[in-house]
Structures are given as structure tokens and as C-alpha cells.
Amino acid sequence: MGVYSIVANDASVGTTIGSFDAIDTRNGDIRLRDGTTHAVGISYNAVRAAQTAATAMMARLRLTSADLEIAAGAADFVLASASGGGIATTSMGQAVPARWIALDLPAGPGNVVNLSLSQMGIEPADNYAIEAGFAHLAGDSPPAKWFDYAAAGSVMPHQGSVSSNGASTTIARTSLLAATIPSRYTQLVSGTWLHISDAALTTAEPQTAFVEVTSTIGDFEPQEYPTSGITPGLGTAASIGVWVEQDPLPFYFKKGAASTQTVTPFVTGLFTTTAADAFGYGIGLRK
């Protein structure tokens, strides 16, 4: 029916430059859906788990898989976001959007993949907290146009969209409000998974999460994607709030018959926060 995604996450990886730590708090072995024919992308959000003064941070995400014939070092991706050293007394946290790495990999016999992370740059500093979704194709292929846009890290033009919102303070799975897909739309072509803090940042609260999207559409799951995230502050924050620009991520599922269906994302945080974080989502539609 379309593209599926499974999230692996970890609260603390990347201790040493050049040493890759397994992302394995959740799904150390990412087991792809039965019938997978192709790996098409990795969506990710990585934030520094703490902020200390005068320490820059960059990272590499490593994909390995005996089933996909990818050895260690053959698929090491530089993460798009980097963060500079903070001022010793106080520095604001930084909001980090979720990103997309396009892949073009035929599936193997077992379809188990593993992800790990290493810092890069000048010196090791704080660890990273990361959410990473591995997107793979099973069943009917999306139209070629979808692949063309996804390869460029973009999404197909929308002919409609549904959206809703919610809030959470915990690592418990929490429902966001459902949205109804009008019957005239038959394809879900993008997902915007937005997460932002609702209170002043503290020195010990990184904020990152993933959504698990459920639907009345049959055979729909797993659909798991990282949200945007926020790094913790340093000292007592005294500035404007953080802001983030989160682009839609590639997403694809064919709704089939032109009947009304609903989608309901559930959000799961990687950390408990003092105040409620705000979450919003949007799903792009086509006829």
C-alpha cells in the first residue's frame, strides 16, 4: 500500500569522536515490514542532550545492514544540523527540525537494519538524543513523481491537507486529536510533525519525540516519524523563545476507495518535561 517507517531512538549517544554508539534504547534492530522491497529514506531529529559552555557539536549517522549488504563505514551520513558553544553563564536552547535522508536501496532477505551515531568536529562534548525513522516500501509503489520529490528531500504538491494538535509532558504514549480525511482524496503524500516548548527552557530538559500515526485505513501501520526537537538551555534563559521551521517530510500511503477515513497520531517523548510541550501535525493529500 505504500511507505512505512519504524523509529529507533536513544537518549544518549555520540560520546566520543570516531566511535559509533548504537541507537538502541528503542529498536536496536530495526525489523522492516514483511514484504519490504526497497529502503527509501531516513527521517531523523538529533538534539544535544545537555548544553555546556564552549563546545561545538556535529554528528554522523551510520547505517549498517548485512541484509542490505551495507558494511560499517559504507553509509555514514553527516547530520544537517550543528550547534555552537554556549556562553558560560546563560545560553538559549536551539530548536532543531526533523530532516530527511533519501535512500535508494533494494531490500535483502532478512531486512534488519541498525543505526549508530558518532560525534565529529573538534572535541567531544555533550551527548546526543536522537529519533530516527527508517522508511521502506512494501506493497504498491508510490507514483514515480513521489520518488522524484522524495529524492530531493521535498514532497509532492498538495491538493489538500488535514491537521490537528495536542500537548504532552511525559514519555507515555499520548493521543493527539484525530483528523478526518475527506473522501475525495485518495493519497497521503507528506507529513509535518511539529514539536515546540511551551515554557522557558531549563538546563536539563532536552525535548524530542516521535509520532506513531494510526488510521482507520486498513494495513496502515507502522507509520513512525520524528518530530522537531529542542536542546536544553544553559543557565537561566532570559530571551525570546526558541522557534523552528519544520518542512513537511516525505510520506506516502494510498487510501484506496474514496471513502472518508481518519488519522490519529500518538506522540511519545524521549524525556519527561516540567511543562507541557505543544505538538501539531499536518498530512498533505492528493486526489
N, C-alpha and C positions, 0 to 999 in steps of 0.2 A: 503493500500500500504506500510505502514512502520511506522517508529518512527517520531513523530512530537515533536516540542519543542516551548514553549512560554516563553519569558523573562519578569520577573518583575525586576524593578530596583529602586534604591533610592540613592540620593546624600549625605545623612547624616543620618545614623542610628547607634545605639550602644552607646548611651550617657552614660549609667550607667551599671555597672556590675550587672548582675542578672535581669535586666529589659529589656524585649524584645520589640524592636521598629518595627512596621510594615514596611515591604518593600513595599511601595505603591506610589512612585512617578509615576510609570507605573505599571498597572495590580496589584493593591492591592488585588483583587480577580482574581486569575488565572483560567480562564474558559477553561477547556480542550476541545479538539475537540470532536464533536458529534461522537458517536460510540466508544469512548475510552474503552478499555478492561483492560489495565494494565498501571501502572506507573513504569518506568524502570530506571529513574535516574534524578539527578540534576547536571547541569553544573554551575559553578559559578566562578566569579572573584571578590575579595574584596580587596580594597586598602585603606589605611588610607587617609582621606580627607585633612589632613594637617600633618605636622611633627613638633613636639616640642621637646625640649631637655629632655632627661632622662625620657622618658615614653615608656614602653613596651606596645605592643598591641597584643591581641589574641581575638578570637571571636567564638561564637556558632551560628549556623543557625538552626532555628526552623521551622519545617513543621507541620502544623495543617490542618485538613480537617474533617468536620463532614461527608461528603460523603464517604471518605475513612476510616472513623472510627478511626482517629488519633487525640487523645486529646492533649492538651498542655502539654509538658514535655515527651511525649512518643516517639518523634523523634527529639531530639536535637543533631545536628551533630557538632563536633569540626572542624573548618576550618583548612586546612592543613598548611596554611602559617601564620607565626607570624613575627613581626618586633620589633627590639630592640630600646632602646632610642638613640636619636641622640646626637651629640656633640653640645654644645650651639651655637658656632659661625657658623659652617657650617657642613652639612652632605649631602651626596648624597642621592637622591631618590633611591627607590628599585623597580625593575621590578618584577611583580607577575604573574605567569602563571595561566591560567584558569584550573580548576580542575573538576573532575567527582566524584559524589557520586552515586554508584549503588543502585537501589531500586528494590524491588520485592513486589509490592502491587496491589492486584486486584482493579479494578475501582468500584465506587459506583454509585448510581442512578443520582446524580447531577454533580459530577466531578468538584467541585470547591475546590481549594486548596489555602492556604495562607502561606506566608513565613515571618519570622521576624528575627531580629538579636540582640544579646546581646554581649557586651564585656565580657571578662573573664581575670583572671590573678590577678595582684596586685592592680592596680588602674585604674580608667577610665582616658582616655587621649583624644586624637583626635577622632572624629567620623570616621566611615567607609563609603565609597561609594561602592556600590555593584551592580553587574549584576548577575542574577540567572535565568537559563533556566530550566523549568520543562519538562522533556522528557516523552512522553507517547505513547502507542501503539494503533493504530486504523487500522482496515483492516487486510490485510495479515500479518502474523507474520514473522519476520526475521528468518533465519535458526538458529537451536539450537547453532551452532558454534558462531554466533554473540553474543548471550546471554552469552555464556561461557567466551568470551573475555571481554565483557562489565562488567560482574560481577567482573572481576579482574581489572577494570579500564583501560583496554587496548583495542585494535582494531584488527579486522581480518587482516591477512596478505594481503598486497596489490598485485594485479596483474597489476595495472596501477594507474595513478593519473593525475589529471588536477590541474592547479594552475594559479593564477594571482595576481594583486596587485593594489594599489591606495593610495590616501592621502586625509586627511580631517583636517580642523581646527575647525569645528563647531559642534553644536548639531543637525544640519539639516541632514536629510537622504541623504546619498551620495553614488552614484553608484561606485562600483569597476569594473574593467574590466571583461567582460564575458569570460568564458572558455567553450570550446566545448568538450563534452563527445563523444569519438569515438563510433561508432555503435557496436563494438564487446563487449563492456562492458554493463552489464545489472543491476549491483548493485552498489550503492554508500554506502560505508561502514565506512568512517571516515571523520572527518573534522578538519583541523588545522587552527585556527583563530588567526592570529598574529598581534600584535599592538606594536609599539615602537616609542619613541620620536625622532624627527629629529633635535631638538635644545637643548641647555643647559636647564636644569630644573630650574624652578622658585619656590619660596616659596608658591605659592598659586594656583598651577595648577596640581591637580591630573588628571590622564588620564585613562579613562576606557570607554568601548564602547561595543555594541553588533552588530552582523551581522544578517541581515534578508536575507536569501538565497531564491532567486526566480529561477524559471526554466521553460523551455518550456515543461517539463514533466508534464502531467496532474495531478491534485489533489495533488500538491506537498506541499503547504503551510498549516500551519505555520512551518517555519524552522528558529528558532531564537536561537542564541548561543552567550555567552560572548566571547570577545577577551581577550588576556592577557592585563595587565594594569601596570601603573607606579605610584608610590607615588610621591608627591611633594618633592623637596629638602628643605633644611634648610640653610638659609644664601645664600651666593654666592658660587655656586658649582665650584670647581676647581679640577677636577679629570677626570678620564676616563668616558665615557658614560655608562649608565646602559645597562645591557644585560639580555636576558631572554631565557630560553629553554622551548619552548612550545610543549608539546607532542600532537599528534592527539587525539581528543576526539571521543568517540563512536557516530556514526551517521548511520542511515540506511534508504535507500529508494530504492525500486525496480523500475528500469527504464522501465521494461516491454519489449515491442518489440525492437528488436535490430536495432533501428534507431538512427541517430545522433541527440543529444539534446544539449542544452546549459544550463549553470548555471550562474547566475549573483547575487552575494551578494551585499547588500546595508549596509553601516555602519552608525550607529547613535551614536555619542558621548554623554556622560553624562555631559561633561563640554566643554566650548569653550576654545581653547588654542591659545597662541600667534603665535606659528609657526605650520606648518603642521605636523601632526603625520603620520607616514607611516603604511600602513596596507597591509598584504599579507594573502593569503589563499591557502589551498590545500585540495582537496577532493579525498580520496582514492577509488579505483574502483576494482571491481571483475567481472569476466565473469558469 
